[in-house]
Amino acid sequence: MRNLRKKMLALMLALTLVLAGAAGFGNEQEVQAQENGIMAVHFLDVGQGLSILVQSGGQNLLYDGGDRSASSFVVSYLQKQQITNIDYLISSHYDEDHVSGLIGCLNTFSVSNVIGADYIHDSSLYDSFINSTDALGLTVQHPAVGTEFPFGTGEFTILAPSEISSDSNDNSVAIKLTNGENSFIFTGDAEYTSEENMVSSGIDLSCDVLCVGHHGSASSTSWDFLQAAVPEYAVISCGAGNQYGHPDADTMDKLSDMEIEVFRTDKQGTIIAVSDGTGISWNVAPCNDYSPGDESDPGTQPAEDYAAEFESDPGDAQYTEGTGAAASQTPQEEMVWLSATGSKYHSIPDCGNMNPDTAREVTLSQAEAQGYEPCKKCY
């Protein structure tokens, strides 16, 4: 208990220091982070766009910069962190709502490394991005999937793209950022095809925090990708009342069904996560608002339809009509599945909410006696 208390106090101190930096106070945060193995991940509120600042061990990483209207905000935010050098500037892809703010940062800060997707985007913004990079004497790097980069007290690994396509979104550079036992995944606007390639790559995609792809669009965040990542938290970066209806009802159904806690920049503003290598603290509590951006959107991939593919044989148990919940079971005979971690029991070992490789089978009564509750997806 004493060790847990000390750990919580240290994590709270780290978050306090990060918030002080966000408010523009000194550089004590940088010193403390370097000494304590702290990694701070700032999901900036750039409206309908994406920009993530990561600070660790005296180094800075900027993943995307939001659209043109957010450029000055991003520059100002970094300046309040006492940042003068960006060690890694990553453009997930070259759509306006991701790359615009990076141009302002290239023209304001010293930059050591620039990473981007290996394709040419037919736009003046892309030309400005390349020209700004050239002016610093830098070349945009296109690292292969699996390439690892040391960063601060941890590292990051390139997850995508494994191939270049005609779809700008699927060319997004995706990374997995690791700090000790904690990990974060950023996928830009990567859609189903790229997610499928990431799952097939053999790279461990499990993470604590997933920055949901394409602002919560229905064309990203596939069931297979979520099953591989199994995040505890999801962060959605989108603008309030945006014209695209992001986040989509399909995506929010999945996150809700898998009981993934949700943060949203359209509801909560800038969100900051602080990792000490063993735990993560946040500047705000999860909003867990699973409503879609377009309230009239009923969704086309409701979670219950996906779950129906894995339902037990109706002869094995009786179900309450309209709820999918078990009404009565055969005493001491029905078997359920438990994962290595988690608090739910499952009707099958691979329903998508657990790792089937570590699943174990017990009786329903044993699971209930240990405090387990039914999984919403397969019950």
Disulfide bonds with the S-S distance in Angstrom:
none
